[in-house]
Amino acid sequence: MAAASQARRLKGPDELEIVAFERGRFTSFSACGIPYWVGGDITERDTLIARTPEEHRARDIDLRLRTEITEIDLDRGRVRARDVGSGAESWTSYDKLVIATGARPIRPELPGMDAPGVHGVQTLDDGQALLDTLARTDGRRAVVVGAGYIGVEMAEAMVKRGYEVTVVNRGREPMATLDPDMGRLVHGAMEGLGITMVNDAEVTGLVTDDGEDGAVRAVATADARYPADVVVLGIGVRPETDLARAAGLPLGKHGGLLTDRSMRVRGHENVWAGGDCVEVLDVISGQERHIPLGTHANKHGQIIGSNVGGDYATFPGVVGTAVSKVCDLEIARTGLREKDAHRAGLRFETVTIESTSRAGYYPNASPMTVKMLAELRTGRLLGVQIVGREGAGKRVDIAAVALTAGMTVEQMTMLDLGYAPPFSPTWDPVLVAARKATAKIRAAAGSPTHPAAPTRSR
């Protein structure tokens, strides 16, 4: 809908007819806000809706809800639509096609996965279904499967609802988007909230009630069973590209659509794609990645809408910035993890520092840990991870800008950041990490001279 809205800003209904198909009941809503709605931080569902269907239609966008596209006919320039309620099908022709099918939650084909009481949390309908289950369930035991962003956020939401929470995670530590040493800090914080963390555990199936309702009763692994009155799935997502695959459109190694910088699908002049169904360029590693985040999706929509509407815009790629929290613990990362850097064939050094969010003498200064990766020889910043309390998470934006600018860690040490005791120590924690990384790069080079800065051409 961001693409449709941007195209409409550029061209009126007499110049461009816009038809949008949506198989659900809502448009332009914040999926990222669903855990906070379930947890009670947000009390009204509709506050998560940025723009209603009626608002889109008032701008002359022909929005057709509860209508699913079942086939793309590239040769004839048309799509087959099916009314979800009646099953009636029809064809609609197009001159320009935008694919924004998003991603689908991973739901392993295991016994009991479709039992009552087992919930994903991708749409507003999913969130409402989970709240309905919580309202009618007497038990107070919740098991969350997966410990990525959604799993961690949903674990917190269930704690706020008064549930005894167990998180079953197949990784070494929660938050696989962090290196394990940083994930270990998240692990400790979750256990401090009373959450039981079960790592290195693969779910083998769900145990259900033998009675009429067949509701979920436990989550089983190879070694144990964890009692559950409700199960929340937070295993991750995959690009929703079955339609694109069937139409013969190009997909990457992660299953997402491949586009050029204008978000046009490669090799197809009149087809664009954006959001969670595409792969994007990681500008640090130079590789294609699937990073399903609303920030990217909205930018893609703006770019696609500009190009469809006759203007010109490009998407340069991402550095992989994300932030989350578990109660008052803030978790942030940008750039590459160690395994990403190894996979890209980069040689690097890492440093980890402990600091505080404010001057140490200022009231309520809270601890934070910053981990930084820098490339050997050049000293180029490769990635930053931050785990800490209030004021920690958004500091990752300093690193995101530095990564985008291609800065070295030495260059970062001289960034002119804002300082006052209520906001930061004299040396911001990110700059402390940059200083330490600079020293380590110099030591690795066996010389006290500065690391070589990347050359730039004009």
N, C-alpha and C positions, 0 to 999 in steps of 0.2 A: 504493500500500500504506500510505502515511501516513494517507490518508483512511480506509481500511478499519480500520486499527489504532485510530485515534482514535474512530471510531464504535463499535467494540467496547468501548473503555474506558467509554463512556457507556451502552451497552445490551448486555445479555447475549444469548446465542443464542436464548432463549425470546421475546425482545422484537424482535429484528432478525436476520434471516437475511442473511448477506453472502456473495455469490459474486463472485470476482475472476477475470477472464480475462487470460492473458498468453501471447502467441504465442512468446516465447522460453523459455529453460531456467532463467533466474535471476530473482530478485526482490530488490528493496531493495539494489541494489549501487551503488557510487560510480563513475559513468562518468568523473568528474573525475580519478579516480586512475589511469585506464588508461595515460596517457603515462608516469607514474612507474613503473608495473609494467613497461611495455615497456623503459624506460630502465634498469631494474635497481635503482632505489631501493627498490621493493617487490618482494620475492622470491616471495611466495605469492599467487596469484590470490584465494584465499578470504578473505584479509584485507580485500579490498574489499567483501565481502558483509556488510551490516549485520544482516540477518535472513534466515534460510534459509526455503524453502518449508515445511519441516517445522515451523519455529517459528510461522509464520503459521497453519498448519492446527491446531496445538496450541491456538490461541486461538479455535478454532471459526470460522475464515474458510475457506470452501470455495474453495480456490485451484486453478484448472485451468490447468496449464502446457501449452505447445505447443498452445494453442487460440486461434484468431484470430477476432475478430468481423468479419463480412463485411457486415452490414447492421443498421441501427437502424430499427425500426418504431415511430415515435413515436405513431401513432394507436392501436395495440394495446398499447403498452407492453411491447415485447419486443425481443430482439436475436438475430440468427442467428449461431451459432458453428460454426466448422469445425475439426476436428481436423487439425493440420498433418501428422501422420504418415499417418493413414488417409484423410483427405479427407472423413470422415463429417460430416454437418451436422445441427444440431438447433436448435430455438428455445428460449430461456429468457425467461420473463416477469420484469418488474420493477415495483416501485412507485416506486423512486427510482433514477436512473441517474447514474453518475459517469464522465465521459470524461477519461482521462489518457493519451492516445495519444502524447504527446511530440512530438518533431520528427524529421525524417529528414534525413540528410546530403545536401547538394547534390552530385549526380553528373551532370555535363554529358553530354549525348548526343553524345559525340565518339568517333572511331575508337579502338579499343583500350582503352576504359575498363573493359571486363569481362575483360581479359586476366589470366592468372595473374601474381601479383606486384603487383597494384594493390589497395590496402587502404584502407578507411575505418576509423575507430576510435570507434564509438559504443557497442558492447556488449562484454561480456566475451568472447563468442564472436569478435568482431572482433579483440580484442586477442590472443587465443590464435592465431587464424589468421595474424596478422602475425608473432608469435613463431615459429610453425612455418615460415613462409617464410624468416625470417632464419636459422633453424637449418639449412635445407637449401640455402641459396644460397651459392655460392662467392664471388661478387662482393661488393665493398664500396662500391658507389655507390648512394646514396639520393637521390631527388628528392621533396621535399615540395611539393605544390601548394596554395598558400594560406598566408597569414601572419597569420591571426587567432590567437586563443588556442590552439586545437588545433594549428594549423600550427607555431607557434613552439615549443610544448611538445614536439611530436613531432620537430622539428628537433633540439632538445637531446637527446631520447631516443636518436635515431639517432647523434648524435655520441658519446654515452656507450657505445653499442654498437660504436664503432670504425669508423663509416661516414664516407665522404666525402660531405658533404651539400650539396645545392643546393636553395634555396627559390625557387620561381617564383611571383611575386605580381603580380596585375594592378593593385594600388594603387601610389600614389606612394611609400609607405613601409610597412614592416610595422606591424601592429596598427592597423587602421583605426578601432578604438574610441578611439584617441588622435588629437589633432590632428597633422598631418604634422611639425611641428617637434619634437614629443615622440617621434613614431615614428622620427625620424631618429636619436635616441639609442639606440633599440633596434636599429636597423640597424647602427650602429657596433659595438655589443656583440656582435651575432651574427657579424659579420665577424671580430671579435677572437677568436671561438671557432673560426675556420677555416671557418665556413659561408659559402658563396657565395650572395649575395643578388641576385636578378634581379627588379627592380621594373618596373612599367609593361609587363608582359608577359602577353599572353593566350595560354593553352594552346589549340592548334588540334587536337591529337590526340596519341595515344600510339603510338610505333613498337614493333611486336612482332616476335618471332623468326619467321622463315619455317619453322622446324622443326616437329616434332610438338607440342611443348608450347605454342607460340604465346605464350611469356612476354614480358612487357614488356622493352624494351631501351633506350628513350629517351622523353623528353617533348619534344614539338615545339611551338615557338611560330612566329610569322610570320617571325622572324629567325634562329632557331637551333634546334639539337637538343642536349638535355642527357642524356648517357648515364645509364642507371638499371638497377640490378639489382632494385630494389624502389621502388615509388611509394606514397607516403602522401597521401591526400586530406584536406585541412583547409580546405575552401572555405567551410564554414559549413553552416547547417541551415535548414530551412523547417518551419513547423508541420505536423504530420501530421494533416490535417483532411479527408481525402477522404471518410471515413465521415460526418462531420458535414455536409459540403457536400451529399452525396447525400441526407441526411435532411432537408435544408432548414433547418439551424440557422444562426444569423447569424454571419458572419465579418467581420473587419475588413479594412482595406486591406493589412495585412501577411499576410493569410491565416489568422490565428489566430481562435479562437472569442472572441466577445464576451460578457462576464459582468457582473453587477452586483457590488457590494462583498461580497456573501456568497458569491461565486464561482458563483452560479446563472446559467445561460445565459439571456441576455435573452429574455424572452417565453415562457419554458418553466418552469413552476412546479416540476417534479420532475426537472429535469436540471441537473447541476453539471459544471463542467470546471475543470481546473487543470494547472499545469506548463507544459511547453514548447509545448503545443498552444493556449495562450490568449494574447491580448494583454492588457497591463496598463497602468494609468494611470501616466504619468510625472508626478509631483506638481510638478515644476519647470516643465515646459513646458505641462502640462495636456493633453497629447496621448496617444493610445494608442500603445504600442510593443510590439514582440516582443523580449523579453529572455530567452533560454533559459539559465537558471542554476538549479543545484540548490538554492540558498538560497531562491529564490522558490517553487520546486516544493514543497519541504517545508512551507513556510508555508501554501501553498494547500491541501495535503493536510490539515493540522491544521484549517484553517478549514472545509473541506468536511466532514470527518469530524464536527466539532462540530455543524454544521447538520443533516447527515443523521441524527446521533444524538440530535437533539432539543434541543440547546443552541443558542447563538447566537454567531456570530463574524463579523468582517468583515476584509477586506484593504484597507488604505488606499491602496496604490500603492507605487511604487518611486522611488528616486533614481538607480538605475543604477550601483551600486557593484560593482566587479570588481577582482580582483588576480591577477597571474600572475608568472612568472619565466622568465628564460633563464639557466641556471646560477646565478651569484650576483647577476644583475641583476634587481631587483624592479620590477614594472610595475603601476601602480594608477590607477584613475580612478573618479570619481563625478560625478553631475550631467551637465551639458551640455557638449558640445564646441562649438567655434565654429560649425560648420555647423548643429548642432542649435539653437543660440540664434538664428541667422539664420532658420532655417526656422520657428521659433516667433514670429518678428517682434519679438524682443527687442533692445533697444539695450544695449550692454555695453562694458566695458573688459577688457583682459587684462593680466596681469603674469606674468613668469617670473623666479624667483630661484634662485640657487645657494646651497646650504648644506651642512651635514654632519650625519650621523646622531647624533654625540656632540659634546661640547665639542671644539673644534679641537685642543686640547693633549692630549686623552685618547688613549691608544693605540688604533689601528685605527679612528679616525674615518673614515667613508667619505662621499664626495660624493653629493649628491642634487639633482635639479632639480624644482622645484615650479612648476606653472602654474595660475593661478587666473583664473576669469571672474567678474565682478561686474556687476550691472545698473546702468546709468546712473540718476542721480537718487536712486533708493532705496538703492543700495549693497548690495542683496540678493545673497548668494552664489548663483552659478549653477552652478559646476562647478570641480573640481580634478583635475589629473593629476599623478602623481608617478612619476619614474623615478630609481632609485638603487640603492645596494648594501644590505647588511644593515641592517635597521631602517627602511627607507624605505617599503615597501609598505603595512604596516598603519597607517601614519599617515593613510592616506586615510579611516580610520574617524572621525577627528576631523571631517573635512569632511562625511562622510555624516550624522553626527548634527546638525551645523550646518545642513545642507540640510533635513533632516527638520523641524528646529525653525523654519525660515524665518528664520535669523539673517542680519544684515548683516555685511559684512566688518569694519566697525568694532566691532560687538559681539564678533566672534571675537577681536579683538586682546586682549581682557581675559579670555579663557578661562583658568581656573586649572588649567593642565596640570602634570603631575608633572615635576620637574626634578632631575637630578643628573648630573654630568659623564659617567658611563658610559652614560647614556640619551639625552641631548639637550643642545644648546647652551642657554644661558639663555633665549633666545627660540627656541621650537620652529620649525622651518622652515615649517610651515603658518601659524603666526602671523606670521612674517616676511613671507610672501606676503600675508597679510591686511592688515598694516600698509601695505605698498606699494600694494595695491589701494585701500585707504582714501584714501591720498594722491592717487592718480590720479583717483579719483572726485571728490574735492574740487576738484582742478585743472580737471577737465572741466566742473565746475559754475561755474567762475570765481569761487569764493568760498572763503574759509578756513573757513566754517562746516561743521558736520557734515552728512553726507548725511541726508536725511530717512529715518527708519525706517518700515517698513510699519506701518500702523495695524492694531490688533487689536480685536475686540469680544468682550465676555464674555456 
